[in-house]
Each structure stands twice: as C-alpha cells, then as structure tokens.
Amino acid sequence: MDKKSVFFLGISVFILIIMLWLVGIEDIIDALNVAKLELIALAIGVQIFTYALYTLRWQILNNLADINTSFKKLLPMILVGLAVNNITPSGRGGGEPVRAYILSKEEDYPMRETFATVVADRALDTFPFVVLTVITIIGMTFYFNFDLWLLIVMISAVICIVAFLLMIIYMSINPNFGKRVDGWIIKLVRRFYKKNSEELENKIHAVILDFQSTMKIVISSKKVTYYALPLSFIIWIFEILRVYIVFLAFGADISPIVIGEVFIIASLVGMIPLLPGGLGAVDGIMVVFYSVAGISASISAAATVIERLISFWMATILGMIILPHYGSSILDKISFGSSNDEIEEALENEIDN
C-alpha cells in the first residue's frame, strides 16, 4: 500500500476512533451486547438483496445497449465497483470506470460502450437520490433547525450533482453540445499533449460519438422508464429499510422517516470526494443527527457501527476478495488515494496497451 493510501485510510480511521471515544467505548459495547442478532441478520439479508437489485438494473441497461451478459457475471463486477467506490475519495465514482473496464475485458465489448451503460446506471441511481435529498433537506430544515452555512453547503452539493447529471444527459441527446464538449477536450489535449495529438484527437472523436450513441439508446428506451427508474427508487427504499432494521435491533424507537432523512444526508456527505467512502465523516454525521433525533449517543454509535459494517465494509471486503480474479493489472492502479480521473486514465491506458 502506497503512502497516499496509508494517509487517507489513517485519517478516516482516526476520525472514526475519535468519534467512538467521544461517545464512550464502554457504552457502545454495552449497547452492542443487547442487540438482537436475528434483526442484524435480516439487515444483512436486505443488503445482499440490494446487491441483486443493483445487478438487475445494470443488466437491463446492458441489454438495451446489446451488451448481453448474464446476471451471474455482472454481480461480482457490481461488488468490485462498490468496493472501489468505498476505498477511493471519488464521490462514490471511482468504481464506475473499473466496472466498465472489467466488463469490457471479460466480455470483449468496447469500453466506451460499457462505460456508457455504467454512466447511465449511475445517473439512474442519482436521480431518485436527488429527489429524496430535496425532500429531505426541506423536511429536516424544520425538524433539525440547521445552521445557515450547513444548509447552503447541502443545497450547493445538490445543485452540483443535478448540474453534472443534466450535462451528461444533454450531451447524450444533443449532438451540437456533444461537439462542443468534444472541441473543449481537443483544445485541452492540444495544450498539454503534443506527441501524436492527431491520433489521440481521432480517438476522442470516436469515443464521444460512440458514447453518445449508446447513451441515447439507453435513456430513450421505455424499459428505462418502466423498469430501471422505478427499480432505482426501490433500491433506495431498501437501503433505508436496512438502516431502520439495524436500529430496531437495538430497540431504538424512531420513525423510519427520520431514519431515511439522516441516511440521505449522510449519503450526500459520502458523495463529497474527501475521504474513502466518506469513512469517518459519514459515521459522524449519522451519530450526531440520530442523537439529535432523540436516540442516545451510545445506541446511535453502536447502530451506526453495525450499519457501516454491513453497508460499507461487507461490500468492500467482498469486492476486494473478488478483484484479483480479474487480474493484477487493476489492483496496481487502485489505491485509497486514487481519484476517479486517475483510475479511468490508468484503465484506458491498459486497454490501449
């Protein structure tokens, strides 16, 4: 593990330890001792089922793009993508180029096509999240009495996410805008890349055109509206259900609506590319807000620890166990400090070579 990896992981773990120490380690252990194991097992089952829903949504999008891959093959790719998202400070985006690369390599499809389905999958995941976040911010403004600066930060984050999502969609359906993006990238290439720039420019043209073509097919299909989009909302419902079940395991008397609101805000924090998977920051946000909602700090911390073991560490461990199956070349390009752009560039170079 390189120095940058150790640094980012160290910061994340340090924040988590400080949070647990402030709450009280002994109180957290006492709360863990009274947890109902059958409900925790149920929460684990819900998470595994959620993995299946993620895979089903991606399979629908792949089929629309004539990328015919079985559910059995896509599921481990989903787990690897989730793991990479968790270990890179990339706003939950580091795993997307990895997923596209593995699918391209394993099933012999062009990466620009597989990457288009991954982007569409991410967009479908983001759309219900934005809807739920807007509703949550409005509701929590009255319930939690946010400071003005925090409200501004959350609203700004939502605006940035929406703007990026709209830009991707608009680029896919508007050829002229796609040409502008193409031109902007070419200018950037000419400025910083002198060697064989003409060959690279032609490649960029081809990639953008193929990406637009695949994305246009995917987002214009009725199957997206009838199946994939509703499935995205169902996935987020199961994500919230998992958290609610964990708190029930600790005997917490709290509304599922409040659980959902805090989870959405914590997920928003996790999308900010600061620390791997938002580790430490997300945990802290969840403990603070659940405590404000009336749950004791010890139970909030204990439930958050278990919830993160299920949602964060289980996917990370499973994905990292599976990852070597796809070759050491991917492992060499991923670290806790890798950005989304660094990973994508490294994988594209791997394909070119």
Beta strands, then each sheet from edge to edge (+ up, - down):
end
